[in-house]
Amino acid sequence: MTAPSSGARAGSEAAVLRQPGSDRSAPAASAAPADGALASAGPTEADWSAAVAAVRGLPADGRVLLICHVNPDGDALGSMLGFALGLRRLGVGRLQATFPGPPEVPEPLRGLPGLELLVPETEADPEPDLVICFDAASESRLGALAGRLAGKGIALVLDHHASNSGFGDVNLVDPAAAATAVVAEQLLDRLGVPLDAGIAECLYVALSTDTGSFRFDATTPAVHEMAARLLATGIRPGDISRRVFDSRPFGAVRLFGEVLGRARLEPEEAGGQGLVWTYATLDDLARHEQRPYVLEALIDPVRCTAEADVSCVIKQTAPDVWAVSLRSKGATDVSRVAVALGGGGHRLAAGFTGRGTVDEVVERIRAQLRVGSRDGGADQQG
């Protein structure tokens, strides 16, 4: 593979990489914290240089496998496909993208460029030369595909979750980034890959979904500058927004009404800041003939509750198994709650997998919120 010269922001500092086929215990450019500490700082120049070297060091027939987390959202899928299209521009020919679980792309994301690169996890290359993970804070979010990280190839992680444990050989984890798409665009720049409309549309979907259509606190001037670069390729933000945010089946509208009707407000929880929560079951989905992805947007109307800082949606994925989404308006660090319960995320947006009954899952959330209140307001720190 022949790669173009380095981009304008390319790093010059050398880093030690585990070479394909070598012992995985060899020195890595950015090793996981020995004590499991959460990521707090962004990538170093050595990390960026190591990531560039991992891509440029591919042999001419090198095989690359890109993986994003289970039940991919806009940032996970958009970042992965946008980067995949960039690799294709570099001349990488043996390229696959995948995610764990059923190979079903949520309807709002089915217009993304690069979907032809997706393969079911059962068809993913078992021994790629380079594995690149997107938007996954831990190996557990990769399901059975996590085993690919232990293969002969180099494992590169792109993420923006502060709870990321640094599980790759090279870790580009920037908790200050509004989306994993920010990290992906920076690496493409360092690789000298120019933006085109296909790459830009994927990254724009990723950026806009993780910033709530540029409404969340993570929407900095740099986020708008990135959006401007993407829009300059000619993509149409109105069309993208209608497809991604403003279109859902009528059955989903009916489902939302039913689930919102059972929402509960608990003003005394979260140190008196308030908790609002609701849940959706597999029976709810079946009754309204809807797929699970439609529930991902349910957190938005729940979080609008004025009397609650913390909002929660609990979505059944199997008997006694629930995907839990947590949001905060700022007074509570929900990532602390999620990490304590086996998940991860950001201070204002996090999640975990709960087991048991709905009432048992909610009581565990209440208990963790009370721990934060007893810690003397630690939840209110940034």
VEXVEX-868703 format. One record per residue (C-alpha): chain; x, y, z; residue number from 1. Coordinates in pm, 1 decimal. Layout:
VEXVEX-868703
SITE:A:X:Y:Z:NUM
...
This chain:
VEXVEX-868703
SITE:A:0.0:0.0:0.0:1
SITE:A:129.5:347.4:-89.2:2
SITE:A:23.0:623.5:148.0:3
SITE:A:37.6:997.3:81.1:4
SITE:A:262.0:1225.0:282.0:5
SITE:A:171.0:1322.8:636.6:6
SITE:A:-104.5:1578.6:703.8:7
SITE:A:-39.0:1923.9:844.9:8
SITE:A:-82.0:1814.5:1205.6:9
SITE:A:129.2:1497.7:1182.8:10
SITE:A:338.7:1417.5:1488.5:11
SITE:A:713.4:1365.5:1465.4:12
SITE:A:779.7:1171.6:1785.4:13
SITE:A:861.3:802.1:1742.9:14
SITE:A:678.0:535.2:1941.9:15
SITE:A:729.9:164.5:2004.2:16
SITE:A:474.2:-62.1:1837.2:17
SITE:A:404.5:-429.0:1877.4:18
SITE:A:483.7:-576.0:1538.1:19
SITE:A:244.3:-821.6:1374.4:20
SITE:A:314.2:-1175.0:1488.7:21
SITE:A:509.3:-1068.2:1797.7:22
SITE:A:433.2:-1130.9:2164.3:23
SITE:A:144.5:-918.4:2281.1:24
SITE:A:334.7:-836.7:2599.6:25
SITE:A:587.2:-628.9:2405.5:26
SITE:A:591.6:-251.0:2471.9:27
SITE:A:295.4:-61.5:2333.9:28
SITE:A:265.1:303.6:2248.3:29
SITE:A:-11.0:367.5:2500.2:30
SITE:A:-65.8:89.1:2747.1:31
SITE:A:-377.2:48.8:2959.3:32
SITE:A:-349.3:197.3:3309.4:33
SITE:A:-227.2:-72.9:3545.2:34
SITE:A:-477.5:25.1:3812.4:35
SITE:A:-770.4:54.2:3571.8:36
SITE:A:-775.5:431.4:3609.0:37
SITE:A:-1006.1:615.5:3377.6:38
SITE:A:-861.1:808.0:3086.8:39
SITE:A:-814.4:1175.4:3172.5:40
SITE:A:-591.0:1323.0:2902.8:41
SITE:A:-599.3:1310.0:2526.9:42
SITE:A:-353.7:1130.1:2297.1:43
SITE:A:12.2:1227.5:2306.4:44
SITE:A:220.6:1295.7:1998.0:45
SITE:A:374.0:951.7:2049.8:46
SITE:A:23.7:799.7:2033.9:47
SITE:A:-59.8:985.6:1712.1:48
SITE:A:274.0:885.0:1557.0:49
SITE:A:217.7:522.9:1653.8:50
SITE:A:-129.8:524.4:1499.5:51
SITE:A:0.3:672.2:1174.8:52
SITE:A:280.0:414.8:1169.9:53
SITE:A:31.5:132.3:1224.5:54
SITE:A:-162.0:231.9:913.7:55
SITE:A:136.8:317.2:696.7:56
SITE:A:318.9:3.1:802.6:57
SITE:A:57.2:-222.8:645.9:58
SITE:A:191.7:-452.5:374.8:59
SITE:A:57.6:-408.1:23.9:60
SITE:A:-193.6:-689.3:79.9:61
SITE:A:-257.6:-599.1:444.0:62
SITE:A:-595.6:-685.1:592.9:63
SITE:A:-777.4:-432.8:809.6:64
SITE:A:-1077.3:-503.7:1031.9:65
SITE:A:-1275.5:-210.9:1173.3:66
SITE:A:-1506.1:-277.7:1469.5:67
SITE:A:-1753.9:-55.1:1652.4:68
SITE:A:-1958.9:-129.1:1960.8:69
SITE:A:-2271.7:-342.1:1989.6:70
SITE:A:-2598.9:-172.2:1890.2:71
SITE:A:-2407.7:96.9:1702.0:72
SITE:A:-2526.1:456.4:1720.8:73
SITE:A:-2449.9:738.0:1480.2:74
SITE:A:-2106.5:813.0:1620.9:75
SITE:A:-1994.1:449.6:1630.5:76
SITE:A:-2111.2:361.7:1279.9:77
SITE:A:-2040.9:701.2:1123.0:78
SITE:A:-1686.2:721.9:1260.0:79
SITE:A:-1608.8:366.2:1153.9:80
SITE:A:-1745.5:398.4:799.9:81
SITE:A:-1598.4:745.1:748.3:82
SITE:A:-1255.7:618.5:848.0:83
SITE:A:-1300.1:307.3:635.6:84
SITE:A:-1368.7:523.7:331.2:85
SITE:A:-1054.4:719.2:414.7:86
SITE:A:-851.2:398.8:426.1:87
SITE:A:-992.9:303.3:89.2:88
SITE:A:-867.0:635.7:-48.1:89
SITE:A:-523.3:541.9:86.1:90
SITE:A:-533.1:226.1:-124.6:91
SITE:A:-623.5:-28.8:142.1:92
SITE:A:-800.6:-298.3:-55.3:93
SITE:A:-864.0:-575.7:197.1:94
SITE:A:-1097.3:-391.5:427.7:95
SITE:A:-1392.1:-502.1:641.4:96
SITE:A:-1615.5:-322.8:891.4:97
SITE:A:-1835.9:-497.3:1146.0:98
SITE:A:-1999.8:-485.3:1489.1:99
SITE:A:-2114.8:-754.0:1734.5:100
SITE:A:-2465.4:-890.4:1737.2:101
SITE:A:-2727.0:-911.1:1463.0:102
SITE:A:-2603.6:-736.9:1144.5:103
SITE:A:-2889.9:-487.4:1148.8:104
SITE:A:-2824.1:-119.2:1080.4:105
SITE:A:-3077.6:118.4:1239.9:106
SITE:A:-3312.3:264.0:977.9:107
SITE:A:-3196.2:626.7:1024.8:108
SITE:A:-2838.7:521.7:944.9:109
SITE:A:-2910.9:310.0:637.0:110
SITE:A:-2826.9:595.3:402.3:111
SITE:A:-2465.0:620.9:519.1:112
SITE:A:-2194.1:589.1:254.6:113
SITE:A:-1967.7:287.7:298.9:114
SITE:A:-2233.6:41.8:415.3:115
SITE:A:-2112.1:-199.0:147.2:116
SITE:A:-1801.8:-253.8:363.3:117
SITE:A:-2006.9:-404.7:646.6:118
SITE:A:-1994.3:-778.8:707.4:119
SITE:A:-2163.9:-988.2:980.6:120
SITE:A:-1936.6:-1064.0:1275.7:121
SITE:A:-1935.3:-1429.9:1171.4:122
SITE:A:-1764.3:-1332.5:844.6:123
SITE:A:-1508.6:-1094.1:996.7:124
SITE:A:-1143.8:-1168.2:920.8:125
SITE:A:-1010.6:-1389.6:1203.3:126
SITE:A:-646.4:-1273.6:1165.1:127
SITE:A:-631.7:-915.1:1037.0:128
SITE:A:-303.2:-724.8:1023.6:129
SITE:A:-465.7:-421.5:1183.5:130
SITE:A:-774.7:-399.1:1404.2:131
SITE:A:-928.9:-55.7:1459.4:132
SITE:A:-1199.0:-12.1:1725.2:133
SITE:A:-1439.4:282.7:1731.2:134
SITE:A:-1640.9:438.3:2014.4:135
SITE:A:-1603.1:140.0:2250.1:136
SITE:A:-1503.4:226.9:2607.6:137
SITE:A:-1418.8:-134.0:2693.2:138
SITE:A:-1357.0:-470.0:2528.0:139
SITE:A:-1690.9:-593.0:2661.3:140
SITE:A:-1865.5:-355.3:2418.8:141
SITE:A:-1713.7:-556.1:2131.4:142
SITE:A:-1876.1:-885.7:2228.2:143
SITE:A:-1720.5:-1191.6:2065.6:144
SITE:A:-1520.1:-965.2:1834.7:145
SITE:A:-1299.6:-864.6:2129.4:146
SITE:A:-1100.6:-1179.2:2055.3:147
SITE:A:-967.5:-1014.4:1739.1:148
SITE:A:-760.1:-782.7:1960.8:149
SITE:A:-550.3:-1078.2:2076.6:150
SITE:A:-455.0:-1182.5:1724.0:151
SITE:A:-132.4:-1124.8:1534.6:152
SITE:A:-218.1:-771.3:1424.8:153
SITE:A:-189.5:-433.2:1594.2:154
SITE:A:-498.8:-312.7:1782.9:155
SITE:A:-577.4:59.2:1745.8:156
SITE:A:-852.1:218.8:1957.8:157
SITE:A:-1029.3:545.3:1867.1:158
SITE:A:-1264.3:673.0:2135.9:159
SITE:A:-1375.8:971.7:2343.7:160
SITE:A:-1512.4:806.5:2659.1:161
SITE:A:-1337.6:910.1:2980.5:162
SITE:A:-1404.1:560.7:3116.0:163
SITE:A:-1198.1:395.2:2839.3:164
SITE:A:-952.0:152.3:2997.0:165
SITE:A:-692.1:176.2:2719.7:166
SITE:A:-731.7:-179.7:2591.4:167
SITE:A:-553.0:-136.6:2257.8:168
SITE:A:-187.7:-147.7:2157.3:169
SITE:A:-229.9:214.1:2049.5:170
SITE:A:-501.0:421.7:2219.5:171
SITE:A:-629.2:745.9:2070.9:172
SITE:A:-872.9:831.4:2349.1:173
SITE:A:-969.7:1196.7:2390.9:174
SITE:A:-1230.4:1260.1:2663.0:175
SITE:A:-1244.7:1625.2:2557.4:176
SITE:A:-1362.2:1531.9:2207.3:177
SITE:A:-1733.5:1579.4:2140.6:178
SITE:A:-1745.7:1252.3:1945.3:179
SITE:A:-1521.4:970.8:1829.3:180
SITE:A:-1563.5:1130.5:1486.0:181
SITE:A:-1336.7:1414.0:1604.9:182
SITE:A:-1056.1:1166.1:1673.3:183
SITE:A:-1119.7:989.6:1342.2:184
SITE:A:-1100.1:1314.8:1145.5:185
SITE:A:-775.8:1412.7:1318.3:186
SITE:A:-615.8:1079.3:1231.7:187
SITE:A:-732.1:1103.2:870.7:188
SITE:A:-572.0:1447.5:855.0:189
SITE:A:-243.7:1316.1:992.3:190
SITE:A:-256.1:1041.0:731.3:191
SITE:A:-298.1:1302.9:459.4:192
SITE:A:-646.6:1187.3:357.1:193
SITE:A:-853.6:1473.7:210.1:194
SITE:A:-1221.2:1491.6:298.6:195
SITE:A:-1470.6:1398.9:28.9:196
SITE:A:-1850.4:1397.2:42.8:197
SITE:A:-1872.9:1031.4:146.6:198
SITE:A:-1628.4:1060.4:434.2:199
SITE:A:-1781.3:1392.3:536.9:200
SITE:A:-2137.9:1261.9:549.4:201
SITE:A:-2037.4:974.1:776.2:202
SITE:A:-1842.9:1200.9:1010.4:203
SITE:A:-2117.5:1465.6:1009.3:204
SITE:A:-2377.8:1209.7:1114.0:205
SITE:A:-2141.0:1094.2:1388.6:206
SITE:A:-2070.6:1447.3:1510.3:207
SITE:A:-2429.6:1569.0:1497.5:208
SITE:A:-2574.9:1265.4:1675.6:209
SITE:A:-2328.6:1274.0:1965.0:210
SITE:A:-2375.1:1648.7:2015.2:211
SITE:A:-2754.7:1628.0:2000.6:212
SITE:A:-2767.2:1830.4:1678.5:213
SITE:A:-2503.2:2064.5:1825.7:214
SITE:A:-2709.1:2134.3:2140.5:215
SITE:A:-2499.0:1965.6:2410.8:216
SITE:A:-2229.3:2129.3:2624.1:217
SITE:A:-1955.6:1951.7:2425.8:218
SITE:A:-2042.3:2172.7:2125.8:219
SITE:A:-1733.4:2395.8:2123.5:220
SITE:A:-1608.8:2636.8:1856.3:221
SITE:A:-1383.5:2354.8:1736.4:222
SITE:A:-1691.3:2134.8:1682.7:223
SITE:A:-1851.1:2399.3:1461.0:224
SITE:A:-1522.0:2442.0:1274.6:225
SITE:A:-1513.7:2068.7:1205.8:226
SITE:A:-1876.6:2078.8:1092.8:227
SITE:A:-1785.9:2362.8:856.2:228
SITE:A:-1505.1:2155.1:703.0:229
SITE:A:-1745.8:1867.4:650.1:230
SITE:A:-2018.3:2087.5:501.6:231
SITE:A:-1763.5:2242.0:264.2:232
SITE:A:-1753.9:1909.2:76.6:233
SITE:A:-2110.6:1973.0:-42.8:234
SITE:A:-2310.6:1744.5:185.2:235
SITE:A:-2667.5:1857.0:260.7:236
SITE:A:-2729.8:1897.2:635.8:237
SITE:A:-3105.9:1939.1:597.8:238
SITE:A:-3144.7:1608.8:417.0:239
SITE:A:-2917.7:1433.8:666.9:240
SITE:A:-3101.5:1574.4:969.5:241
SITE:A:-3443.7:1479.1:835.9:242
SITE:A:-3327.0:1124.7:771.7:243
SITE:A:-3141.6:1079.2:1101.5:244
SITE:A:-3345.2:1282.9:1352.0:245
SITE:A:-3687.9:1361.4:1211.3:246
SITE:A:-3818.2:1037.2:1066.9:247
SITE:A:-3965.9:738.1:1250.1:248
SITE:A:-4247.7:488.9:1184.6:249
SITE:A:-4595.4:564.4:1314.6:250
SITE:A:-4569.2:249.0:1525.3:251
SITE:A:-4272.1:403.4:1702.1:252
SITE:A:-4474.4:717.2:1775.6:253
SITE:A:-4743.2:500.9:1937.7:254
SITE:A:-4476.8:306.0:2127.4:255
SITE:A:-4320.1:626.8:2259.6:256
SITE:A:-4658.0:745.8:2384.3:257
SITE:A:-4712.4:425.1:2578.2:258
SITE:A:-4364.2:415.0:2729.8:259
SITE:A:-4365.7:785.2:2820.6:260
SITE:A:-4703.8:731.8:2985.8:261
SITE:A:-4541.1:502.8:3244.7:262
SITE:A:-4255.5:741.8:3328.4:263
SITE:A:-4195.0:805.3:3698.6:264
SITE:A:-4055.7:1120.3:3862.0:265
SITE:A:-3865.6:1086.8:4191.2:266
SITE:A:-3774.4:1443.0:4300.6:267
SITE:A:-3591.6:1332.0:4615.2:268
SITE:A:-3333.4:1120.4:4430.8:269
SITE:A:-2993.3:1235.9:4301.6:270
SITE:A:-2937.2:1442.2:4614.0:271
SITE:A:-3266.6:1620.9:4568.8:272
SITE:A:-3190.4:1706.7:4204.3:273
SITE:A:-3448.6:1455.5:4084.1:274
SITE:A:-3460.2:1133.6:3883.8:275
SITE:A:-3704.0:1054.6:3602.5:276
SITE:A:-3715.7:709.4:3448.6:277
SITE:A:-3917.2:477.2:3231.7:278
SITE:A:-3877.0:139.9:3066.6:279
SITE:A:-3967.1:-50.9:2750.7:280
SITE:A:-4003.8:-427.4:2717.7:281
SITE:A:-3964.6:-671.0:2432.6:282
SITE:A:-4342.1:-717.1:2447.1:283
SITE:A:-4383.2:-342.0:2387.9:284
SITE:A:-4169.3:-366.6:2076.2:285
SITE:A:-4355.9:-671.5:1948.6:286
SITE:A:-4695.9:-516.8:2014.3:287
SITE:A:-4609.9:-211.3:1806.1:288
SITE:A:-4406.8:-413.1:1551.0:289
SITE:A:-4092.1:-208.8:1606.7:290
SITE:A:-3722.2:-286.8:1605.5:291
SITE:A:-3508.5:-214.0:1915.2:292
SITE:A:-3319.6:74.2:1750.3:293
SITE:A:-3625.0:303.3:1769.5:294
SITE:A:-3585.7:316.7:2147.5:295
SITE:A:-3248.3:491.8:2122.6:296
SITE:A:-3427.4:824.1:2066.9:297
SITE:A:-3656.1:775.9:2367.6:298
SITE:A:-3411.2:934.0:2610.1:299
SITE:A:-3460.7:1277.4:2449.8:300
SITE:A:-3823.8:1338.4:2552.9:301
SITE:A:-3754.1:1185.8:2896.4:302
SITE:A:-3457.2:1413.8:2964.7:303
SITE:A:-3673.3:1720.6:2897.7:304
SITE:A:-3835.7:1678.7:3241.8:305
SITE:A:-3773.8:2010.8:3420.1:306
SITE:A:-3791.9:1863.3:3770.4:307
SITE:A:-3513.2:1605.7:3721.8:308
SITE:A:-3140.8:1637.8:3668.6:309
SITE:A:-3098.7:1264.8:3596.2:310
SITE:A:-3301.7:1082.5:3333.0:311
SITE:A:-3300.1:710.9:3264.5:312
SITE:A:-3447.9:479.1:3001.1:313
SITE:A:-3433.3:104.0:3061.4:314
SITE:A:-3472.0:-109.9:2748.3:315
SITE:A:-3519.4:-485.1:2763.2:316
SITE:A:-3286.6:-682.3:2537.2:317
SITE:A:-3350.9:-1034.3:2673.5:318
SITE:A:-3532.9:-1191.2:2968.1:319
SITE:A:-3400.5:-1013.1:3279.8:320
SITE:A:-3142.4:-818.3:3072.1:321
SITE:A:-3172.8:-443.2:3013.4:322
SITE:A:-2977.0:-176.0:2825.3:323
SITE:A:-2977.0:130.7:3049.5:324
SITE:A:-2925.0:485.9:2920.7:325
SITE:A:-2843.8:760.8:3172.6:326
SITE:A:-2833.5:1136.9:3115.6:327
SITE:A:-2757.6:1434.6:3339.7:328
SITE:A:-2822.5:1805.9:3294.9:329
SITE:A:-2502.1:1885.0:3481.1:330
SITE:A:-2541.4:1836.3:3855.9:331
SITE:A:-2472.0:1462.1:3852.3:332
SITE:A:-2186.4:1256.2:3710.6:333
SITE:A:-2378.0:965.9:3556.0:334
SITE:A:-2056.9:804.8:3427.9:335
SITE:A:-1966.8:730.4:3789.7:336
SITE:A:-2301.2:553.3:3832.0:337
SITE:A:-2257.3:358.7:3508.1:338
SITE:A:-1899.7:252.9:3582.0:339
SITE:A:-2000.6:133.6:3928.9:340
SITE:A:-2266.2:-83.3:3763.4:341
SITE:A:-2035.4:-230.1:3499.2:342
SITE:A:-2075.8:24.8:3219.1:343
SITE:A:-1917.2:353.1:3117.7:344
SITE:A:-1959.2:678.5:2933.1:345
SITE:A:-1934.5:1048.8:2999.7:346
SITE:A:-2024.2:1273.3:3291.4:347
SITE:A:-2350.5:1377.5:3124.8:348
SITE:A:-2426.3:1064.5:2919.9:349
SITE:A:-2352.8:704.8:3013.0:350
SITE:A:-2496.7:356.1:3018.9:351
SITE:A:-2464.9:0.3:3141.2:352
SITE:A:-2624.8:-343.2:3111.3:353
SITE:A:-2861.0:-424.5:3397.9:354
SITE:A:-2985.2:-766.6:3505.9:355
SITE:A:-3287.7:-868.6:3705.1:356
SITE:A:-3626.7:-700.0:3716.9:357
SITE:A:-3687.0:-337.2:3626.1:358
SITE:A:-3738.5:-252.0:3992.1:359
SITE:A:-3408.1:-415.7:4084.8:360
SITE:A:-3220.6:-223.7:3814.2:361
SITE:A:-3375.2:107.0:3921.4:362
SITE:A:-3292.8:42.5:4286.9:363
SITE:A:-2926.2:-12.2:4196.0:364
SITE:A:-2929.1:322.4:4015.4:365
SITE:A:-3088.4:493.7:4315.8:366
SITE:A:-2826.6:339.8:4545.1:367
SITE:A:-2538.4:469.8:4333.2:368
SITE:A:-2695.0:815.5:4311.4:369
SITE:A:-2716.5:817.9:4691.4:370
SITE:A:-2350.3:719.3:4717.5:371
SITE:A:-2267.3:1027.3:4509.9:372
SITE:A:-2479.2:1246.1:4736.0:373
SITE:A:-2303.0:1112.8:5047.8:374
SITE:A:-1964.2:1184.9:4890.2:375
SITE:A:-2017.6:1553.3:4952.7:376
SITE:A:-2113.0:1671.7:4605.8:377
SITE:A:-1840.3:1486.2:4416.6:378
SITE:A:-2088.2:1433.7:4135.3:379
SITE:A:-2085.5:1802.9:4060.0:380
SITE:A:-1720.6:1808.9:3965.6:381
SITE:A:-1633.8:1820.2:3595.1:382
